[in-house]
Each structure stands twice: as structure tokens, then as C-alpha cells.
């Protein structure tokens, strides 16, 4: 199935309803555009992560002091 959409003045376009519904596209979702090895554009949806979603996702091997790091940032 081929669906065409128009690119408007500010490089905006509309995501066709059939794909929004199929992939549960919602306002504030992130649309990722990637070109594959064959030169085709692959479009995927992901939910926008909140700060709370990201908390604890990363780890470091050494202990850090957030207050000290912030102070050093502004020195």
C-alpha cells in the first residue's frame, strides 16, 4: 500500500491515520527517521521519555557527587 502526504512550508507533514492507529502514534510521540542500506527511509514511533522514565537507567563504576559536579560546571 502506498500513501502519499504533502510536505508543507515548514517541512511539516501528516502521518497517515492508518499508520498512527496501527502503531498507536500519539501527540508528543517521537518519530524516528532512518535511512537503510538500500536508501529507503524507515519510520518508527517511540514514546517520549520523561525524566522519571530515565532515572536509574544509567550506571557508573565510580561514585559521583552531583553537588560537586554542578559546582565544577559553573566554575
Buried (B, 14 or more C-beta within 10 A) or exposed (E): EEEEEEEEEEEEEEBBEEEBEEBEBEEEBEEEEEEEEEEEEEEEBEEEEEEEEEEEEEEEEEEEEEEEEEEEEEE
